Amino acid sequence: MAGVSFPHRYQVNANAERDGDVVLLADGLPALRLEPPGTFGGPGDRWSPETLLVGAVADCFALTFRAIAGLARLRWESLECDA
């Protein structure tokens, strides 16, 4: 792939205090506030590490499908992935 350097590196900084949100920071991205899910005593109304992990799998599937469909010149309208 022209213009792509390897290996890819992604750096995230997590900031946490005794109580409250954990704030994830990465260069060029908005801050992301997380709490534990309700099953672990969190409020259940924020993204959690668990929902981010499952969301990353669904997102990876959708982005991979889009890339492969584009290379194969497949015509498609939309995709929904429940994870």
C-alpha positions in Angstrom: 0.0 0.0 0.0 1.6 3.2 -1.2 2.0 5.9 1.5 1.2 3.6 4.4 3.9 3.0 7.0 4.1 -0.1 9.1 3.7 -1.0 11.8 0.6 0.9 12.7 0.7 2.5 16.1 -2.2 3.7 18.2 -1.7 5.5 21.5 -4.5 6.2 24.0 -4.1 7.8 27.5 -6.6 6.9 30.2 -7.1 9.4 33.1 -9.0 8.2 36.2 -9.7 9.6 39.6 -11.0 7.7 42.6 -14.6 8.2 41.5 -16.3 9.2 38.3 -15.6 8.7 34.6 -12.4 7.4 33.1 -11.4 9.8 30.3 -9.7 8.4 27.2 -7.6 10.8 25.2 -5.9 10.3 21.8 -4.2 12.9 19.6 -6.7 14.5 17.2 -9.8 12.9 18.8 -12.4 14.2 21.2 -12.2 12.9 24.8 -14.2 9.8 25.5 -15.7 9.3 28.9 -16.3 5.8 30.2 -17.9 4.2 33.3 -18.4 0.6 34.2 -21.5 -1.1 32.8 -24.5 -1.5 35.1 -23.5 -5.2 35.6 -20.4 -4.0 37.3 -22.0 -1.3 39.4 -21.7 1.5 36.9 -24.6 3.8 35.9 -25.2 1.8 32.7 -25.7 5.0 30.6 -22.2 5.4 29.3 -19.8 3.6 27.0 -17.8 1.0 29.0 -14.8 -1.0 28.1 -17.1 -3.9 27.4 -19.4 -2.0 25.0 -16.3 -0.5 23.3 -14.9 -4.0 22.7 -18.1 -5.3 21.2 -18.5 -2.1 19.3 -15.0 -2.4 17.9 -15.8 -5.9 16.6 -19.0 -4.7 14.9 -17.3 -1.7 13.4 -14.4 -3.8 12.1 -16.8 -6.1 10.4 -18.7 -3.2 8.8 -15.5 -1.4 7.6 -14.0 -4.7 6.3 -17.3 -5.4 4.4 -17.3 -1.9 2.9 -13.7 -2.2 1.8 -14.1 -5.7 0.2 -17.4 -4.7 -1.4 -15.7 -1.6 -2.9 -12.8 -3.6 -4.3 -15.2 -6.2 -5.7 -17.4 -3.4 -7.1 -20.4 -4.9 -5.3 -23.6 -2.8 -5.3 -25.1 -2.5 -1.9 -27.3 -0.1 0.0 -26.7 -0.6 3.7 -25.4 -3.0 6.3 -26.5 -3.6 9.9 -24.4 -5.7 12.3 -25.7 -6.7 15.7 -23.0 -7.9 18.0 
